[in-house]
């Protein structure tokens, strides 16, 4: 997995690679984890859509990390792991720790 940090590096996010993305607050707490086949558009949607789980918490996002994971099955596994291991605050699906 290759790590890419975000906001100022948003233009470096791949357009056509499968990824896991994570939104963190100022205290490095995981707010939301997700997966996407086209991560740049997916992240952009989270900041523009009215149906995003983080729609009321966008101002809390301080850092975005992206990890390139090409294999769809591995993306599923990593996303579920990140959500539960780091207890992502605003994820609603794939949550087993509550």
C-alpha positions as CSV (number, residue, x, y, z in Angstrom):
1,X,0.0,0.0,0.0
2,X,1.3,3.4,-0.9
3,X,0.4,6.3,1.4
4,X,-0.5,9.7,0.1
5,X,-1.4,12.6,2.4
6,X,-4.1,15.1,1.5
7,X,-5.7,18.4,1.2
8,X,-2.7,20.2,-0.3
9,X,-1.8,17.0,-2.1
10,X,-5.3,16.4,-3.5
11,X,-4.0,16.8,-7.0
12,X,-1.7,13.9,-6.4
13,X,-4.6,11.5,-5.6
14,X,-4.8,9.0,-8.5
15,X,-7.8,9.3,-10.8
16,X,-7.9,5.7,-11.9
17,X,-6.6,3.5,-9.1
18,X,-8.4,1.7,-6.4
19,X,-7.8,3.2,-3.0
20,X,-8.7,3.3,0.7
21,X,-9.2,6.9,2.0
22,X,-9.3,8.1,5.6
23,X,-10.4,11.4,7.1
24,X,-8.8,12.5,10.3
25,X,-9.4,15.3,12.7
26,X,-6.7,17.6,14.3
27,X,-6.1,15.0,17.1
28,X,-5.4,12.2,14.5
29,X,-8.7,10.5,15.4
30,X,-10.2,8.6,12.4
31,X,-13.5,10.2,11.4
32,X,-14.3,8.2,8.4
33,X,-12.8,5.4,6.2
34,X,-13.9,4.5,2.8
35,X,-12.9,2.8,-0.4
36,X,-13.2,3.8,-4.0
37,X,-12.2,2.7,-7.5
38,X,-11.7,6.4,-8.4
39,X,-10.7,8.0,-5.1
40,X,-10.3,11.6,-6.2
41,X,-14.0,11.9,-7.3
42,X,-15.2,9.9,-4.3
43,X,-13.4,12.2,-1.8
44,X,-14.8,15.3,-3.7
45,X,-18.3,13.8,-3.4
46,X,-18.0,13.5,0.3
47,X,-17.4,17.3,0.5
48,X,-20.2,18.2,-1.9
49,X,-23.0,15.6,-1.4
50,X,-25.8,16.1,1.0
51,X,-26.1,12.4,1.6
52,X,-22.5,11.8,2.8
53,X,-22.1,10.4,6.4
54,X,-19.8,13.3,7.1
55,X,-22.0,16.0,5.7
56,X,-22.5,17.7,9.1
57,X,-18.9,17.1,10.1
58,X,-16.8,18.3,7.1
59,X,-15.3,21.1,9.1
60,X,-13.7,18.5,11.4
61,X,-11.6,17.0,8.6
62,X,-8.0,18.1,9.0
63,X,-6.1,15.5,7.1
64,X,-6.9,13.0,4.4
65,X,-4.8,9.8,3.9
66,X,-5.0,7.7,0.8
67,X,-3.6,4.2,0.4
68,X,-3.5,2.6,-3.0
69,X,-5.0,-0.9,-3.0
70,X,-5.7,-2.2,-6.5
71,X,-7.3,-5.5,-5.5
72,X,-11.1,-5.0,-4.8
73,X,-11.2,-7.8,-2.2
74,X,-8.2,-6.4,-0.4
75,X,-9.9,-2.9,-0.4
76,X,-13.0,-4.4,1.2
77,X,-10.8,-6.1,3.9
78,X,-8.7,-3.0,4.6
79,X,-11.7,-0.7,4.8
80,X,-13.5,-2.9,7.3
81,X,-10.3,-3.3,9.3
82,X,-9.6,0.5,9.4
83,X,-13.2,1.3,10.4
84,X,-13.2,-1.2,13.3
85,X,-9.6,-1.1,14.5
86,X,-9.5,2.7,14.7
87,X,-13.2,3.1,15.5
88,X,-14.1,5.5,12.8
89,X,-16.4,8.1,14.3
90,X,-18.8,8.6,11.4
91,X,-18.9,5.3,9.6
92,X,-22.3,3.7,9.6
93,X,-21.6,0.5,7.6
94,X,-19.2,-2.3,8.4
95,X,-19.1,-1.2,12.1
96,X,-18.6,-4.2,14.5
97,X,-17.1,-2.4,17.5
98,X,-20.3,-0.8,18.8
